[in-house]
Amino acid sequence: MSTQKNRGLFAITILSLMVLLAACSQPAAEESAYSPASDLTETVSAQTEPGIPPTGSLCNPLVTPGVTTRSELIGLLGEPMAVTTSMEGETLTVPSAVEEIPDTYIISEGVVTVISQLTRNDQVTVDSLRIAYGEPELITYSYFSQGTATYLYPSNGFTAIVEPQQGFVFFLECFVPESLESYMSGRGNSLPQENPYLR
């Protein structure tokens, strides 16, 4: 009788272990692909050589300017809040993690070319940009607010509006990587070269 009980207990123990092992081997539920607070180091690790578009961008690790199409963008972010057109192309306004301040995506010939957004990632700081990308290729003043500057990294495909003293990054613009000369003759030609708050 006790032998029968022992065999029963043994069978139950083995069955319990099999259930436990099966549960442990189940794949973990996938996390949301895009988190606005994604780690800077993950984005940096995806970078290639300067001038070559990275996988994703500092603005959104799932969207690569010059590569991601309009339909892919809408598939990732949903329908835009608004769509406008200009000389640059079509501008899609989409909700962001910053309440009441949406992100914008410029589409030209069916492809994302520029992303503009207020920063909401505490890990993106002046120091982290310098560690990841080196010194800015150029620093100009900014219209954003008094005391801010624009750090230009066009060969890495972005510019950042920062507060240098405190190390805050307030605003990012990501685009197809290009030379500093090319950027300054285009999107960068409206950047202030003198402090606009001393006039």
ZAMARGU-4260 file (C-alpha; in steps of 0.2 Angstrom, whole numbers, plus 5000, padded with zeros to 4 digits):
<rodrens>
0) 5000/5000/5000 | 5014/5012/5005 | 5023/5008/4989 | 5007/5012/4979 | 5006/5029/4988
5) 5025/5032/4985 | 5022/5029/4966 | 5007/5040/4966 | 5017/5054/4975 | 5031/5052/4963
10) 5020/5053/4948 | 5012/5069/4954 | 5029/5076/4958 | 5035/5072/4940 | 5019/5079/4933
15) 5021/5096/4943 | 5039/5098/4938 | 5034/5095/4919 | 5021/5109/4921 | 5033/5120/4930
20) 5046/5118/4916 | 5034/5121/4902 | 5028/5137/4910 | 5046/5143/4913 | 5050/5139/4894
25) 5036/5150/4888 | 5042/5165/4878 | 5040/5182/4888 | 5027/5193/4882 | 5034/5206/4869
30) 5036/5223/4876 | 5029/5238/4866 | 5042/5241/4852 | 5043/5260/4854 | 5045/5268/4871
35) 5047/5287/4871 | 5060/5284/4885 | 5071/5272/4875 | 5089/5271/4881 | 5101/5282/4871
40) 5114/5268/4871 | 5102/5257/4861 | 5100/5270/4848 | 5119/5274/4848 | 5123/5255/4846
45) 5113/5255/4830 | 5123/5269/4822 | 5134/5265/4808 | 5147/5277/4800 | 5143/5295/4799
50) 5133/5299/4784 | 5125/5282/4783 | 5107/5282/4789 | 5106/5272/4806 | 5093/5260/4810
55) 5080/5271/4818 | 5084/5288/4824 | 5087/5297/4841 | 5070/5304/4839 | 5061/5287/4836
60) 5071/5270/4836 | 5058/5263/4824 | 5058/5277/4811 | 5073/5280/4800 | 5073/5296/4790
65) 5075/5293/4772 | 5070/5275/4773 | 5053/5273/4783 | 5038/5276/4772 | 5022/5285/4775
70) 5012/5270/4776 | 5025/5261/4788 | 5024/5277/4799 | 5005/5276/4800 | 5006/5258/4804
75) 5018/5261/4818 | 5010/5277/4825 | 4992/5277/4819 | 4983/5290/4809 | 4989/5308/4811
80) 4980/5321/4821 | 4983/5333/4806 | 4991/5334/4789 | 4997/5350/4781 | 5008/5353/4765
85) 5022/5365/4762 | 5037/5366/4750 | 5046/5353/4761 | 5032/5340/4758 | 5018/5333/4769
90) 5019/5336/4788 | 5010/5323/4799 | 5006/5329/4816 | 5005/5314/4828 | 5002/5313/4847
95) 5017/5312/4858 | 5021/5308/4876 | 5022/5327/4880 | 5004/5332/4884 | 4997/5344/4871
100) 5014/5346/4861 | 5013/5333/4847 | 5028/5327/4836 | 5029/5331/4818 | 5035/5320/4803
105) 5039/5328/4786 | 5035/5316/4772 | 5043/5319/4755 | 5040/5308/4740 | 5032/5295/4752
110) 5046/5294/4764 | 5050/5302/4781 | 5063/5315/4779 | 5062/5325/4796 | 5056/5321/4813
115) 5054/5336/4826 | 5049/5333/4844 | 5051/5340/4861 | 5062/5328/4871 | 5055/5317/4884
120) 5069/5305/4887 | 5079/5310/4903 | 5094/5299/4897 | 5097/5311/4883 | 5107/5325/4890
125) 5121/5336/4884 | 5134/5324/4892 | 5126/5308/4884 | 5126/5316/4867 | 5145/5320/4869
130) 5149/5303/4875 | 5139/5295/4860 | 5143/5307/4846 | 5158/5317/4851 | 5158/5336/4851
135) 5145/5345/4840 | 5150/5349/4822 | 5144/5367/4826 | 5135/5376/4840 | 5124/5391/4836
140) 5111/5401/4846 | 5093/5396/4847 | 5076/5405/4847 | 5069/5392/4859 | 5072/5402/4875
145) 5086/5413/4882 | 5101/5403/4887 | 5098/5389/4875 | 5110/5384/4860 | 5108/5372/4845
150) 5120/5358/4844 | 5122/5352/4826 | 5127/5334/4822 | 5121/5333/4804 | 5132/5319/4799
155) 5124/5309/4812 | 5107/5315/4806 | 5101/5326/4821 | 5102/5343/4829 | 5097/5346/4847
160) 5092/5362/4856 | 5100/5362/4873 | 5103/5372/4889 | 5122/5370/4890 | 5124/5375/4909
165) 5112/5362/4916 | 5115/5349/4902 | 5096/5348/4897 | 5091/5343/4880 | 5074/5351/4876
170) 5071/5348/4857 | 5077/5336/4844 | 5076/5336/4825 | 5081/5320/4816 | 5084/5319/4797
175) 5093/5310/4783 | 5112/5312/4788 | 5121/5325/4778 | 5137/5336/4778 | 5137/5351/4789
180) 5139/5362/4774 | 5124/5354/4766 | 5114/5356/4782 | 5119/5375/4784 | 5114/5379/4766
185) 5097/5371/4769 | 5088/5368/4785 | 5101/5377/4795 | 5102/5393/4786 | 5089/5401/4798
190) 5098/5397/4814 | 5103/5413/4823 | 5122/5417/4823 | 5120/5430/4836 | 5111/5430/4852
195) 5093/5434/4848 | 5089/5439/4866 | 5102/5453/4867 | 5094/5464/4853
</rodrens>
